[in-house]
Amino acid sequence: MNLTPESIQENYQRVLDRVAIAQSQAHYPHPVEIIVVSKGQPSEVIQMAYQVGIRKFGENYPDETLRKIPDLSTLFNLKWHMIGHLQSRKVPIVSQYFHAMHSIDRVEIARKISNRMMENGKTMMALLEMNVSGEESKYGFPAHDPEHWETLIPIIDEIIDLPGISVQGLMTMPPFFDDPEKARPYFVRLMKVRDYLAGRFQTIDWHHISMGTSVDFEIAIQEGATMVRIGQAILGPRPARQ
Ligand SMILES: *Cc1c(COP(=O)(O)O)cnc(C)c1O
């Protein structure tokens, strides 16, 4: 597929319209930000997306982002969001170049990011990734079974005290289904985890809920997503990974 700024604009507008409808169907009104997932996409595609007004880009592989950054350094206010599992040795890249980290999935990574951010004299906006399906292939803190949410408390207690990160909510990736409606119970579960944690940690602002991709963002928004991570519905199919 040949992408142009016009085709990206069209796709983006269509997604914005669908987001607006889903917002009107939500249990209560809430703002939604679109993070345009640009993993696997070349710099030229990001440039085109920037031209049509997109500023927030989601990436999974810090080395790949690092390769693209020099091409995009003149684009004012472009914000990178890390949405994938992060290896410890890539923490310096994320701490230096990224605006937000959606995928805090263990204490160790939170601690390392915090330390780096402190050295840089900054704080990182952070979301805690929850595994609400119990699938072993999924990253995130185990949050499948409400009976075990209690065990999250000491872990989260430690993370929210870290001075270099600012925890602002939760993120999840449900199992993949052909029928997106089947993802709904997992989105609902993440909202319940959020309510539980908000009750336990009242000084933290748990307002961000990052959930929903190209296939299921409307359902995620209906259930309360404040950030949706959308790649293919806006930028088309990803080129094969090199
Ligand atoms: C790739 C990815 C997305 C976006 O998926 P699309 O199908 O391109 O919308 C969202 N979230 C995560 C964690 C991803 O890895």
The ligand as an SDF file (V2000), in Angstrom:
LIG
                    3D

 15 15  0  0  0  0  0  0  0  0999 V2000
    1.5440   -3.2300   18.0180 C   0  0  0  0  0  0  0  0  0  0  0  0
    0.8600   -2.8340   19.2460 C   0  0  0  0  0  0  0  0  0  0  0  0
   -0.3040   -2.0440   19.2200 C   0  0  0  0  0  0  0  0  0  0  0  0
   -0.9750   -1.5740   17.9340 C   0  0  0  0  0  0  0  0  0  0  0  0
   -1.5050   -2.6080   17.1810 O   0  0  0  0  0  0  0  0  0  0  0  0
   -2.2890   -2.2760   15.8150 P   0  0  0  0  0  0  0  0  0  0  0  0
   -2.8790   -3.5590   15.4250 O   0  0  0  0  0  0  0  0  0  0  0  0
   -1.2660   -1.7910   14.8420 O   0  0  0  0  0  0  0  0  0  0  0  0
   -3.2880   -1.2260   16.1200 O   0  0  0  0  0  0  0  0  0  0  0  0
   -0.8520   -1.6560   20.4250 C   0  0  0  0  0  0  0  0  0  0  0  0
   -0.3100   -2.0350   21.6100 N   0  0  0  0  0  0  0  0  0  0  0  0
    0.7900   -2.7910   21.6790 C   0  0  0  0  0  0  0  0  0  0  0  0
    1.3430   -3.1640   23.0110 C   0  0  0  0  0  0  0  0  0  0  0  0
    1.4060   -3.2220   20.5050 C   0  0  0  0  0  0  0  0  0  0  0  0
    2.5060   -3.9840   20.6000 O   0  0  0  0  0  0  0  0  0  0  0  0
  1  2  1  0
  2  3  1  0
  2 14  2  0
  3  4  1  0
  3 10  2  0
  4  5  1  0
  5  6  1  0
  6  7  2  0
  6  8  1  0
  6  9  1  0
 10 11  1  0
 11 12  2  0
 12 13  1  0
 12 14  1  0
 14 15  1  0
M  END
$$$$
